[in-house]
Amino acid sequence: MAETSNLHIAVIGGGPGGYAAAFLAADLGMKVTLIDPEINPGGVCLYRGCIPSKALLHVAKLIDESRHAKNWGVDYADPKIDLDRLRSWKEGVVKKLTGGLGLLSKQRKVEYVRGRARFENSNTVWISQIDGKEEALSVDRVIIATGSRPAIIPSLKLETSRMMDSTGALNLREIPRNLLVIGGGYIGLELGTVYAALGCKVSVVEMLPGLLPGADRDLVLPLHKRLEKSFEAILLNTTVKSVKGEASGIRVTFDGPEVKECEKVFEKVLVSVGRKPNSEIPGLEKTLVQVNPRGFIQVNKQLQTDDPSIYAIGDVVGEPMLAHKASHEGRTAVEAIAGHKVAFEPNAIPAVVFSDPEIAWCGLTETQAQKENREVKVARFPWAASGRALTLDRTEGMTKLLIDQQTERVLGMGIVGVGAGELIAEGVVAIEMGALAKDLELSIHPHPTLSETVMQSAELFFGTSTDIYRPKK
Ligand SMILES: Cc1cc2nc3c(=O)[nH]c(=O)nc-3n(C[C@H](O)[C@H](O)[C@H](O)COP(=O)(O)OP(=O)(O)OC[C@H]3O[C@@H](n4cnc5c(N)ncnc54)[C@H](O)[C@@H]3O)c2cc1C
């Protein structure tokens, strides 16, 4: 193994990719400088992404359940929302976590510099510090972990606080009477769910024929049905032609075959049309780093760029733009720098949509299998036959396994239903360990839990399910 204790590395960006890389590098004995403008590490995920959105979604779920409780003989009064307290609770969660990361940096003796980095060459990084100071760092290796930002459609840009991106929506300044979410991806749906629970009339517009374009349609269907009840409108196959600021709101014009109302005024509009990698780092052209036409930095399986001294990880290197992918890449890059024989080649990166119901999948999807003409068998277990789902009054869910017909190996898993985000981890472990459907069938799952539906899907595959009757062919 190469001697790593003399290496000095600079990590640019303190998100889940950057701080994981910095902390592991320090643990492996390297001298580490971590650069980010925020007061503490955390990046998009902690300050304006995963964590604040999930804190608010938890509150949304509580509100929704309290309304639903009527059906079970428990009648709560309508909730009174104290927006200031809700906002400060969410901010408190962020502060606790990012403060914790600041402490962990100090404990590991990672030098944390608040500022923005630029390249002078492959081994020299300049930092424009938040206090105006300029500092040059001479380092052995650089890890770029600059993440991504909300994509903007120039024709939908208006200089008004009525127009928000995900960061603005998470700030939760007020609850508008109505809100248009442009983009039916996971971020738009999650934030739309929060605003709807807080009493706002939410409409979502998506130019494609379905919500969550990346997910299998059978997983999306139960969510779509529920959102039809909690949202004011779901406009599919529809594009936003123009937006115009007016005294009372934003006048939006729609275009598409299914459009019934061509124009509508919304108090607020949330633009959530994807994310763009932050690869325009000043001076990057003075290195050998290559950026592909979509703006992602090119890396190999060790996360090394075309410049041998520079590695890149996280959102800035490509899809899926997810925090857990970023942190695993960060760890791989550091181990590669340390000379360990490693490669980033996962068989399953889980994707979770924290909507209600949640949607989660990992490994091969049905859509992908069809595209690639792969012979797979799909075993679907409907939650209507799950005791636990019934006790929760949430039987709309479904668990499915994608199984290789020849080898009976588990290739993919998809779940829609409450808690799908927690349940999908079993699929990841099964796929990464090369589990067979038999392994899932024979593993005793606790009763009554939703996790049983994984085992029950495998039973369906073998025709041994005792929870569902399927006449023999
Ligand atoms: C609303 C929302 C919800 C999300 N929910 C989830 C979720 O539930 N689960 C999930 O897995 N993912 C979620 N994501 C995505 C997740 O936040 C990202 O995938 C993740 O943060 C990427 O991590 P990263 O380390 O690549 O970079 P980031 O977290 O984007 O951090 C990059 C950091 O680099 C800094 N930076 C940029 N340029 C420079 C420079 N030149 N010098 C110094 N610093 C620089 C930035 O300021 C930033 O702090 C969500 C995103 C959003 C917006």
The ligand as an SDF file (V2000), in Angstrom:
LIG
                    3D

 53 58  0  0  0  0  0  0  0  0999 V2000
  -34.8760   19.5070   -2.3110 C   0  0  0  0  0  0  0  0  0  0  0  0
  -33.9000   18.3630   -2.4790 C   0  0  0  0  0  0  0  0  0  0  0  0
  -34.1480   17.1590   -1.8680 C   0  0  0  0  0  0  0  0  0  0  0  0
  -33.2520   16.1130   -1.9960 C   0  0  0  0  0  0  0  0  0  0  0  0
  -33.5430   14.9350   -1.3750 N   0  0  0  0  0  0  0  0  0  0  0  0
  -32.6750   13.9100   -1.4800 C   0  0  0  0  0  0  0  0  0  0  0  0
  -32.9180   12.6890   -0.7940 C   0  0  0  0  0  0  0  0  0  0  0  0
  -33.9350   12.5320   -0.1160 O   0  0  0  0  0  0  0  0  0  0  0  0
  -32.0110   11.7020   -0.8960 N   0  0  0  0  0  0  0  0  0  0  0  0
  -30.8730   11.8390   -1.6610 C   0  0  0  0  0  0  0  0  0  0  0  0
  -30.0670   10.9120   -1.7210 O   0  0  0  0  0  0  0  0  0  0  0  0
  -30.6140   12.9800   -2.3180 N   0  0  0  0  0  0  0  0  0  0  0  0
  -31.4810   14.0150   -2.2460 C   0  0  0  0  0  0  0  0  0  0  0  0
  -31.1980   15.1920   -2.8760 N   0  0  0  0  0  0  0  0  0  0  0  0
  -29.9680   15.2570   -3.7020 C   0  0  0  0  0  0  0  0  0  0  0  0
  -28.7480   15.4620   -2.8050 C   0  0  0  0  0  0  0  0  0  0  0  0
  -28.9080   16.6420   -2.0700 O   0  0  0  0  0  0  0  0  0  0  0  0
  -27.4960   15.5110   -3.6570 C   0  0  0  0  0  0  0  0  0  0  0  0
  -27.4290   14.3490   -4.4450 O   0  0  0  0  0  0  0  0  0  0  0  0
  -26.2570   15.5760   -2.7830 C   0  0  0  0  0  0  0  0  0  0  0  0
  -26.2900   16.6980   -1.9460 O   0  0  0  0  0  0  0  0  0  0  0  0
  -24.9990   15.6130   -3.6530 C   0  0  0  0  0  0  0  0  0  0  0  0
  -23.8760   15.6760   -2.8450 O   0  0  0  0  0  0  0  0  0  0  0  0
  -22.5020   16.2730   -3.3560 P   0  0  0  0  0  0  0  0  0  0  0  0
  -21.5200   15.9700   -2.2930 O   0  0  0  0  0  0  0  0  0  0  0  0
  -22.2320   15.8190   -4.7280 O   0  0  0  0  0  0  0  0  0  0  0  0
  -22.6870   17.8560   -3.4550 O   0  0  0  0  0  0  0  0  0  0  0  0
  -23.5710   18.9460   -2.7580 P   0  0  0  0  0  0  0  0  0  0  0  0
  -24.3440   18.4310   -1.6300 O   0  0  0  0  0  0  0  0  0  0  0  0
  -24.2940   19.6250   -3.8720 O   0  0  0  0  0  0  0  0  0  0  0  0
  -22.4830   19.9190   -2.1410 O   0  0  0  0  0  0  0  0  0  0  0  0
  -21.6010   20.6250   -2.9420 C   0  0  0  0  0  0  0  0  0  0  0  0
  -21.0070   21.7490   -2.1280 C   0  0  0  0  0  0  0  0  0  0  0  0
  -19.9380   22.3140   -2.8830 O   0  0  0  0  0  0  0  0  0  0  0  0
  -19.9430   23.7070   -2.7300 C   0  0  0  0  0  0  0  0  0  0  0  0
  -19.2090   24.2970   -3.8650 N   0  0  0  0  0  0  0  0  0  0  0  0
  -19.5730   24.3950   -5.1630 C   0  0  0  0  0  0  0  0  0  0  0  0
  -18.5970   25.0050   -5.8830 N   0  0  0  0  0  0  0  0  0  0  0  0
  -17.5990   25.2670   -5.0000 C   0  0  0  0  0  0  0  0  0  0  0  0
  -16.3140   25.8800   -5.1350 C   0  0  0  0  0  0  0  0  0  0  0  0
  -15.8550   26.3120   -6.2940 N   0  0  0  0  0  0  0  0  0  0  0  0
  -15.5510   26.0110   -4.0250 N   0  0  0  0  0  0  0  0  0  0  0  0
  -15.9840   25.5480   -2.8270 C   0  0  0  0  0  0  0  0  0  0  0  0
  -17.1750   24.9730   -2.6430 N   0  0  0  0  0  0  0  0  0  0  0  0
  -17.9720   24.8300   -3.7280 C   0  0  0  0  0  0  0  0  0  0  0  0
  -21.4380   24.0400   -2.7330 C   0  0  0  0  0  0  0  0  0  0  0  0
  -21.6580   25.3130   -2.1630 O   0  0  0  0  0  0  0  0  0  0  0  0
  -21.9730   22.8990   -1.8670 C   0  0  0  0  0  0  0  0  0  0  0  0
  -21.9640   23.2220   -0.5030 O   0  0  0  0  0  0  0  0  0  0  0  0
  -32.0690   16.2740   -2.7580 C   0  0  0  0  0  0  0  0  0  0  0  0
  -31.8010   17.4990   -3.3690 C   0  0  0  0  0  0  0  0  0  0  0  0
  -32.7000   18.5410   -3.2390 C   0  0  0  0  0  0  0  0  0  0  0  0
  -32.3870   19.8460   -3.8970 C   0  0  0  0  0  0  0  0  0  0  0  0
  1  2  1  0
  2  3  1  0
  2 52  2  0
  3  4  2  0
  4  5  1  0
  4 50  1  0
  5  6  2  0
  6  7  1  0
  6 13  1  0
  7  8  2  0
  7  9  1  0
  9 10  1  0
 10 11  2  0
 10 12  1  0
 12 13  2  0
 13 14  1  0
 14 15  1  0
 14 50  1  0
 15 16  1  0
 16 17  1  0
 16 18  1  0
 18 19  1  0
 18 20  1  0
 20 21  1  0
 20 22  1  0
 22 23  1  0
 23 24  1  0
 24 25  2  0
 24 26  1  0
 24 27  1  0
 27 28  1  0
 28 29  2  0
 28 30  1  0
 28 31  1  0
 31 32  1  0
 32 33  1  0
 33 34  1  0
 33 48  1  0
 34 35  1  0
 35 36  1  0
 35 46  1  0
 36 37  1  0
 36 45  1  0
 37 38  2  0
 38 39  1  0
 39 40  1  0
 39 45  2  0
 40 41  1  0
 40 42  2  0
 42 43  1  0
 43 44  2  0
 44 45  1  0
 46 47  1  0
 46 48  1  0
 48 49  1  0
 50 51  2  0
 51 52  1  0
 52 53  1  0
M  END
$$$$
